[in-house]
Amino acid sequence: MKQIGWTLCLALGVTLASAQTKTTEALDKEVEGLSLYFYKNTLRMLNQSESKEFDEMIKDIEKMRFILIDRIEEDFGAKELKSLKSRYQGEDYEEVMSSRLEGRNFEVYVRESGGDVKGTVVLASDSSQLFVLDILGKIAINKVPDFFNSLDENTDIGKQIKEFMDIGDHH
């Protein structure tokens, strides 16, 4: 039953939604990688342990696009990453946080309108991968690493993503 739920979740995630930003949409066309879409309901499906903390993290997310790029395979170096960040800033996204955790750089960009956060972009990168979370809505800035770790490590989707990309080969 669990497998059927995940298959349905992935099918819905892949076939629904459109990009929240033109930059993310263009990036997805420019490079090969895994690209998934999630609505609030599909995000809730990720919370198999029924964690109240996870529910709190996703409460203000309407939809999210997740892109995983193998930087080595795609020759996506520092110059390309800098250009990507500039493109988000060109869409009125402002960098609000930059940190490093467990070998990854995290950068959070937000777009506000009328004092409300309308969009959030999270870039998490290391020497071999780039994760892009393009969120319509918001997430508490201090929860970004926790949210990323929940997607990356603590769910079936994280395992499936790692298997899809065969990430272990580059470390």
C-alpha positions in Angstrom: 0.0 0.0 0.0 2.9 2.3 0.9 4.4 1.8 -2.6 1.2 2.6 -4.3 0.9 5.8 -2.4 4.5 6.8 -3.3 3.9 5.9 -6.9 0.8 8.1 -7.0 2.6 10.9 -5.2 5.5 10.8 -7.7 3.1 10.6 -10.7 1.1 13.6 -9.4 4.2 15.5 -8.6 5.8 15.0 -12.0 2.7 15.8 -14.0 1.2 18.7 -12.2 2.1 22.4 -11.7 4.2 24.9 -13.4 7.4 26.7 -12.4 7.1 29.4 -9.8 10.0 31.4 -11.4 11.1 31.9 -15.0 14.6 31.2 -13.8 13.8 27.7 -12.5 11.8 26.9 -15.6 14.7 27.9 -17.8 17.1 26.0 -15.6 15.1 22.8 -16.0 15.2 23.2 -19.8 18.9 24.0 -19.8 20.2 21.0 -17.8 19.4 17.4 -17.3 18.3 16.4 -13.8 15.4 15.3 -11.7 12.5 17.7 -11.6 9.5 17.1 -9.4 6.5 19.2 -8.4 4.7 19.0 -5.1 1.4 20.6 -3.9 0.5 21.0 -0.3 -1.2 17.6 -0.3 1.7 15.8 -1.9 4.0 17.4 0.7 1.8 16.1 3.5 2.2 12.6 2.0 5.9 12.8 2.6 5.2 13.1 6.3 4.9 9.4 7.0 5.9 9.8 10.6 3.2 12.4 11.1 5.7 14.8 12.5 4.0 18.0 13.8 7.3 19.9 13.1 7.2 18.9 9.4 3.5 19.9 9.1 4.5 23.3 10.7 7.3 23.7 8.1 5.0 23.1 5.1 1.9 25.0 6.3 2.6 28.1 4.2 3.8 26.3 1.0 1.2 26.2 -1.8 3.4 24.3 -4.3 7.0 23.5 -4.7 9.3 22.6 -7.6 12.3 20.4 -6.7 15.2 20.1 -9.1 18.3 18.0 -8.5 21.3 18.5 -10.8 24.4 16.5 -11.0 26.9 19.4 -11.2 29.8 17.2 -12.5 27.7 15.5 -15.2 26.2 18.8 -16.3 29.5 20.8 -16.0 27.7 23.2 -13.7 30.5 25.0 -12.0 31.0 28.1 -9.9 30.4 30.5 -12.9 27.1 28.8 -13.7 26.0 28.9 -10.1 26.8 32.6 -9.8 24.8 33.3 -13.0 21.9 31.3 -11.6 21.8 33.4 -8.4 22.0 36.6 -10.5 19.0 35.5 -12.6 16.9 34.9 -9.4 17.9 38.4 -8.2 16.8 39.7 -11.6 13.3 38.4 -10.8 13.2 40.5 -7.6 14.3 37.7 -5.3 16.5 38.9 -2.5 19.0 36.8 -0.6 18.0 36.6 3.0 20.2 33.8 4.3 23.4 32.1 3.5 24.9 29.2 5.6 26.9 26.1 5.4 25.8 22.8 7.0 27.2 19.3 6.6 29.3 20.2 3.6 26.5 22.0 1.7 26.0 25.7 1.1 22.4 26.9 1.6 21.2 30.1 0.2 17.6 31.4 0.6 16.0 34.0 -1.7 12.6 35.5 -1.1 10.3 37.7 -3.2 8.0 39.9 -1.3 4.9 41.9 -2.3 3.1 44.2 0.0 5.2 43.0 3.0 4.2 39.3 2.4 6.5 36.6 1.2 5.1 35.4 -2.1 8.0 33.1 -3.2 11.0 31.4 -1.8 13.9 29.8 -3.6 16.4 27.6 -1.7 19.7 26.6 -3.3 21.6 23.9 -1.6 24.9 22.9 -3.3 28.1 21.1 -2.8 30.8 20.2 -5.2 28.8 17.5 -6.9 25.1 18.4 -6.7 22.7 21.4 -6.8 19.3 21.2 -5.2 16.8 23.9 -6.1 13.6 24.3 -4.1 11.3 26.8 -5.8 8.5 27.4 -3.4 5.2 29.3 -4.0 4.7 30.5 -0.5 7.1 30.6 2.4 9.0 28.5 4.9 10.5 29.8 8.1 14.1 30.7 7.3 15.5 29.0 10.3 13.8 25.7 9.3 15.3 25.5 5.8 18.1 23.1 6.7 15.6 20.9 8.7 13.2 20.9 5.7 15.9 20.0 3.3 17.1 17.2 5.5 13.5 15.9 5.8 13.3 15.7 2.0 16.8 14.5 1.6 17.3 11.9 4.3 14.2 11.0 6.2 11.6 10.0 3.6 11.2 7.4 0.9 11.3 10.2 -1.7 14.8 11.1 -0.5 16.0 7.6 -1.0 14.4 7.4 -4.4 16.0 10.7 -5.4 19.4 9.4 -4.4 18.9 6.2 -6.2 17.7 8.0 -9.3 20.8 10.2 -9.4 23.2 7.5 -8.2 24.7 10.2 -6.0 27.2 8.0 -4.2 29.5 7.9 -7.2 30.7 11.5 -6.8 31.7 11.5 -3.1 
